[in-house]
Amino acid sequence: MTASPTYVLDADVFITAYRGYYSFDLAPGFWRSLVDAARDGRVVSIRGFGKIKGVKEELEEEDDPLANWVRTGFSQWFIPLDEDSIIAAYKYKVMEWVNKQVQYKAAAKWEFASGADGWLVASSIVRKHVVVTLEVSAPQSQTKVKIPDVCSNFGVVTVDTFTMMRKLGIKLR
């Protein structure tokens, strides 16, 4: 029997749910389901270290109910990035690959390197996590390095929020 994967959430999963279809007042069950799945070890996200931003730090930049929930309701499930194997995967795999891609403009590479996206991929390479993101593959993009394209190069599976929910058997009640 194969162990079920751990899903690691990109910032856009939290932000889009909060601002759109799963706001706290309309769909509190969504947020409870994330906590329940995290308690079971099936859902996590990443937190940075030093000057390195993870998803947690990106979400905490705003002064809103989502940032408060991140600090008080989900904080313990943002896993650290400060492991030698993740730092090496980021530097020698993810960023080396991104920088070799000639179609991306320098600004796109810089944006990718300055946020949590590259670290999300590196962490998933090392930890064998499934990345949950709302980004869609765009291998010909010049202005944005897309998470699914980087993940695909390293054999990391990506899914969207709804696919994760179905795989985890999450039903909102």
C-alpha positions as CSV (number, residue, x, y, z in Angstrom):
1,M,0.0,0.0,0.0
2,T,1.3,3.4,-1.0
3,A,1.4,6.2,1.7
4,S,-0.8,9.1,0.8
5,P,1.1,12.2,-0.3
6,T,1.6,15.3,1.7
7,Y,0.3,18.4,-0.1
8,V,2.3,21.7,0.3
9,L,0.2,24.8,-0.4
10,D,1.3,27.8,-2.4
11,A,0.3,31.3,-1.2
12,D,-2.2,31.7,-4.1
13,V,-4.3,28.8,-2.7
14,F,-4.8,30.6,0.6
15,I,-5.2,34.1,-1.0
16,T,-7.7,33.1,-3.7
17,A,-9.8,31.1,-1.3
18,Y,-9.9,33.9,1.2
19,R,-10.6,36.7,-1.3
20,G,-13.0,34.6,-3.4
21,Y,-15.0,31.5,-3.1
22,Y,-14.0,30.4,0.5
23,S,-14.1,33.5,2.5
24,F,-14.0,32.9,6.3
25,D,-17.7,34.1,6.7
26,L,-19.1,32.0,3.9
27,A,-17.0,28.8,4.1
28,P,-15.5,28.2,7.5
29,G,-15.5,24.5,6.7
30,F,-12.8,25.0,4.1
31,W,-10.4,26.5,6.7
32,R,-11.3,23.8,9.3
33,S,-10.6,21.1,6.7
34,L,-7.1,22.6,6.1
35,V,-6.3,22.4,9.8
36,D,-7.8,18.9,10.1
37,A,-5.7,17.7,7.1
38,A,-2.6,19.4,8.6
39,R,-3.2,17.7,11.9
40,D,-3.2,14.4,10.0
41,G,0.1,15.3,8.3
42,R,-1.5,15.6,4.9
43,V,-1.3,19.4,4.3
44,V,1.5,21.8,5.1
45,S,3.1,24.9,3.7
46,I,6.5,26.5,4.1
47,R,8.1,29.2,6.3
48,G,11.2,31.1,5.5
49,F,14.3,31.8,7.5
50,G,16.5,34.9,7.8
51,K,15.8,37.1,4.8
52,I,14.3,34.1,2.9
53,K,10.5,34.4,2.4
54,G,8.3,31.4,2.6
55,V,4.5,31.2,2.0
56,K,3.9,32.1,5.7
57,E,5.8,35.4,5.4
58,E,4.1,36.3,2.1
59,L,0.7,35.8,3.7
60,E,1.6,37.8,6.8
61,E,2.5,40.9,4.7
62,E,-1.1,42.0,4.7
63,D,-2.9,43.1,7.8
64,D,-6.1,41.2,7.2
65,P,-8.1,38.2,8.6
66,L,-6.1,35.8,6.5
67,A,-2.8,37.0,8.0
68,N,-4.3,36.6,11.4
69,W,-5.5,33.1,10.7
70,V,-2.0,32.2,9.4
71,R,-0.5,33.4,12.7
72,T,-3.1,31.8,15.0
73,G,-4.9,29.0,13.2
74,F,-2.3,27.4,10.9
75,S,1.1,28.7,12.1
76,Q,2.4,25.3,13.3
77,W,2.0,23.7,9.9
78,F,4.3,26.0,8.0
79,I,7.4,23.8,7.9
80,P,10.9,25.2,7.9
81,L,13.2,25.6,4.9
82,D,16.5,25.9,6.7
83,E,17.8,22.4,5.9
84,D,21.0,21.9,4.0
85,S,19.3,19.6,1.5
86,I,16.6,22.1,0.7
87,I,19.1,25.0,0.4
88,A,21.2,22.9,-2.0
89,A,18.1,21.9,-4.1
90,Y,17.1,25.5,-4.3
91,K,20.5,26.7,-5.4
92,Y,21.9,23.9,-7.4
93,K,18.7,22.5,-9.0
94,V,15.8,24.9,-9.1
95,M,17.6,28.2,-9.6
96,E,20.3,26.7,-11.8
97,W,17.6,25.3,-14.1
98,V,15.5,28.6,-14.1
99,N,18.6,30.7,-14.9
100,K,19.5,28.4,-17.8
101,Q,16.0,28.9,-19.4
102,V,16.6,31.5,-22.2
103,Q,12.9,32.3,-22.7
104,Y,12.5,34.0,-19.3
105,K,13.3,37.6,-19.1
106,A,15.7,38.7,-16.3
107,A,12.8,40.3,-14.4
108,A,10.9,37.0,-14.4
109,K,13.9,35.1,-13.0
110,W,14.4,37.8,-10.4
111,E,10.8,37.7,-9.3
112,F,10.9,33.9,-9.0
113,A,14.1,34.0,-7.0
114,S,12.9,36.7,-4.6
115,G,9.7,35.0,-3.5
116,A,8.6,31.7,-2.0
117,D,8.0,29.8,-5.3
118,G,11.5,28.5,-5.8
119,W,11.7,27.4,-2.2
120,L,8.3,25.7,-2.5
121,V,9.7,23.6,-5.4
122,A,13.0,22.9,-3.7
123,S,11.3,21.8,-0.5
124,S,9.0,19.5,-2.6
125,I,11.9,17.9,-4.4
126,V,13.6,17.0,-1.2
127,R,10.4,16.1,0.8
128,K,8.6,14.4,-2.1
129,H,5.5,16.6,-1.5
130,V,2.7,17.4,-4.0
131,V,2.5,21.1,-4.8
132,V,-0.9,22.7,-4.6
133,T,-1.0,25.9,-6.7
134,L,-3.5,27.7,-8.9
135,E,-0.8,28.6,-11.4
136,V,-1.1,26.9,-14.8
137,S,1.7,25.7,-16.9
138,A,3.0,28.2,-19.5
139,P,6.3,26.8,-20.8
140,Q,6.6,29.6,-23.4
141,S,6.1,32.4,-20.9
142,Q,8.8,35.0,-21.0
143,T,7.5,37.2,-18.1
144,K,6.6,34.7,-15.4
145,V,8.3,31.5,-14.2
146,K,5.4,29.2,-13.5
147,I,5.6,26.7,-10.6
148,P,4.1,23.8,-12.6
149,D,6.8,24.2,-15.3
150,V,9.6,24.1,-12.8
151,C,8.0,21.2,-10.9
152,S,7.5,19.3,-14.1
153,N,11.3,19.5,-14.9
154,F,12.0,17.8,-11.5
155,G,9.2,15.3,-11.5
156,V,7.3,17.1,-8.7
157,V,3.5,16.7,-9.1
158,T,1.3,19.7,-9.0
159,V,-2.5,19.9,-8.5
160,D,-5.0,22.6,-7.9
161,T,-7.0,23.2,-4.7
162,F,-10.1,21.2,-5.9
163,T,-8.0,18.2,-6.9
164,M,-6.3,18.2,-3.5
165,M,-9.7,18.4,-1.8
166,R,-11.0,15.4,-3.8
167,K,-7.9,13.3,-3.2
168,L,-8.1,14.0,0.5
169,G,-11.9,13.4,0.6
170,I,-12.6,16.9,1.9
171,K,-16.3,17.8,1.7
172,L,-17.5,21.2,2.9
173,R,-20.4,21.0,5.2
